[in-house]
Amino acid sequence: MVEIKSVLLVRVASSVDKEVDHPQFFDPCYPLKYIQAGLQGYPGLKIHTLDCWTRPMDIDSLVEYFDRTKSDLVVVSASSFDIHVADQFAAALKLKTKAPLIAGIGQGFYSDNGCNNCENYDVVLLGEPEEAFFDLFNWIREDRVENGVGWRQHFLSHYLNRQRFIVTRPDSLPYPSYTSDELEAYRSIFPVRLPKRVSWGYTIGMRGCPHDCVFCSEVMRVSVGKKLRKRSPQNVADEFEHMARQGVNIVSFQDDSFSAHRGFVQGICNELIARKSGMPWMARVRVDEVDYQLLKLMKQAGCIMLGIGVESGSQRIIDEMKKTKRVQSWADLCRNVFRSTRELGIGTNAYYVIGNPTETRQEIEQTIRLAQELNSDSIQVHFYTPYPGSKAWERYRDLIADVDSREMFHYATPKFALSEVPVVELVKLRSTFYRRYILRPRFALDHLLKHWRFYLHNPDILQTLLGIRKLF
């Protein structure tokens, strides 16, 4: 039996996605929060958590923190931008006289560059580790051997075969809890139509996404695979109440595609309405999955904000992305949905992508004009980035062979150009996009009328959003 008295949960960080001029916020590391919640059910176990996305630390400081915790097991989460930091931290810990067991999780381990020094990890859990971790944890504590195979060999075989774990029983996961400091650190920067100081909570209602967008990668997702795994409406509503008790007054669904299953959305909404929840919430949806009737139900259930991936105003680019299987014009689908959200009073944040493969200046101009027509409450303009694991990564691998995937980030200056527009000009076009959108008198007046009371109570968010001036 292996004795584990203390566990350290760490999300490491590098500067790649932190030191950009584009305003952004950092949401929680969901797998670590679920693991933390589950470990709290083990009597006498000390649990230490450290999120370097909100509390930056270099390797020396991380090792010093570990020395103070004297942890027997360290779980390290790393993104594709941070995997080299995780590797360095793991290597430093293995030099200790009493080295801890080290488990690696996170999207950073998916890429070809991931886990360059795997000998420093006792195990790596690819995919969604929330359920698999507790199988691992119990195997370690019991020093279990099954059919002549110990826990190291059992879990190592999954990693070597690149097998992803998935959450199969989402209702069985414990609800994460957050301290007041964490609630403050994980503040979304989306302006919403609420006249009060907001305290954001986050949840994942459904895992998986059935779509085939070529730019999509596990590196940027919160779930794995196409198979949809839904929580029950009662379980989600119970977590709303759990978050409310912690001081949360608005919830963000972080599902990769909240609207991927109509019955799921309807069930959640009907349960929240039946309970008279009163908790406002937002989610990310697709224009080819929602209509006026569904949006009306969502509004009745408390939805006040939607994040919507418009991506491009060019039908050719949308087709190249394999964004939708609908034959209807993508721009018309967008117009219909944004018209419905305006009529219902649901706020919108629209996502756009420029620098798509073979995209021309004229097609970027089409996107800017469509964005102005849709007139969402806010926008985010990304650079096309073929992250490891995406179909685009495989398609353009030869063209980007000299690029370190650990330095690729959709808000940072691109390392290469796949569009017809050179990188230098593409960066200027993003600035032009924002200026032409935000500085329109129509937009500025409408935005202030809808959000001035929100900014009055949340001046820090206004200050963060004003940082977009750096891009001008």
ABEGO torsion letter per residue (X at the ends): XBBBABBBBBBBBBAAAABBABBBBBBBBAAAAAAAAAAAABBGBBBBBBBAAABBBBAAAAAAAAAAAGBABBBBBBBAAAAAAAAAAAAAAAABABBBBBBBBEAAAABAABGABAAABABBBBEBAAAAAAAAAAAAAAGBBBGGBBAAAAAAAAAAAGBBBBBABAAABBBBBBBAAAAAABBBABBBBBBBBBBBBBBBABBEBABABAABBAAABABBEABBBBBBAAAAAAAAAAAAAAGBABBBBABABAAABAAAAAAAAAAAAAAGAGBBBBBBBBAAABBAAAAAAAAAAGBABBBBBAGBABAAAAAAAGABABABBAAAAAAAAAAAAAAAGBBBBBBBBBGBBGBBAAAAAAAAAAAAAAGBABBBBBBBBBBBGBAAAAAAAAAAAABBAAABBAABBBABBABABBAAAAAAAAAAAAAAAAABAAAAAAAAAAAAAAAAABAAAAAAAAAAAAAX
